[in-house]
Amino acid sequence: MRSRSMMTLGGSVLALALAGPAYADDTPTTAGAVDRLKGLTNEAIGSAKRGVGNLTEDEALKAEGQAQKLRGQAEQGRGRAKDVRENALDQ
């Protein structure tokens, strides 16, 4: 079971990542960029969960954090692949 502070931490990181810089509306958004942002968010939340799991010696939370971090890395890879495909089609 996740603690309330962990859910708040995850929501805060996600809100910051989605808010982005003020000029975000002026830049085009690609599907690859969205996947990379989701991946970065999942990696950050996963790392935080692992850290809290280490501090509290909660093996389940550490494992959950590791899994979320790996999902984030996979999402970033998927985003990079989409960018490569888009760039190849543009040429």
N, C-alpha and C positions, 0 to 999 in steps of 0.2 A: 504494500500500500504506500502510495506517495504521500509525503508530508505536504502540508499546505504551503510551507515556505518554498518547497521545491517547485510546486505548480506555479507559484507567483514568480519565481525566478525564471522559469521557462517562458511564461507569458510576457515577462518584462523583456527578455532577450528577443523574443519574436516581435514584440511591438517595436523595439528599437530597430531591428533589422528591416521591418516592413516600412517604417516611417522614412528611412533613408534621408539623403540630403534634400535640401529645399528645391534643387534644380532637377529632381528626378522626373518631374512631369515633362520636362523639355527634351529628355533623351529617349530614343526609341527603346522599347523593351523586347528582347528576344526570348524565345522559349528557353534557350540555353542559359540566359542570365537568370531567369526565374528559378530554374533547377539548381544553378550554382548558389543562389541566395538561400534557397531551402536547405541545401547541403551544408552551407556554412552555419546556418542556424541550428540544424540538427547536430553538427559537430560540437558547437559551443555548448549546447544544452547537455549533450552526452558527456562532454568533459566535466561539466559542472556536477552532473550526477555521480560520475566516477569519483570526483574529489570529495563530495559529501559522503559517498559510500566508504571511501578510505578513512575519512575522519571518524565516522560512526561505526566502522567495521561491519557494515551492512553488505554482505556478499551479493544479495539480490539486486540492490541498487547499483553496485559496481558493475554487475553483469548487464543490467539494463542500460547503463550509461555507455558501456563498451559497444553494445549492439546499436544504440542510437548514433554513436559516433561513426561506426562503420556504414550505417545507412546514409549518413551525411556525406561520407566520402564517395559512396556509390552515386548519390545524386549529383555531386559535383562532377564526377566523371561523365555522367549522362549529359550534363549541361555542356561540358567541353566538347563532347562528341556532336551534340546538336549545333554548336557554334562552328565546328569544322565543316559539317555538312552544309550549313547555311552559306559559309564563305566559299565553299567549292561551287555551290549552285550560282552564286553571284558572279563568278568569274567567267 
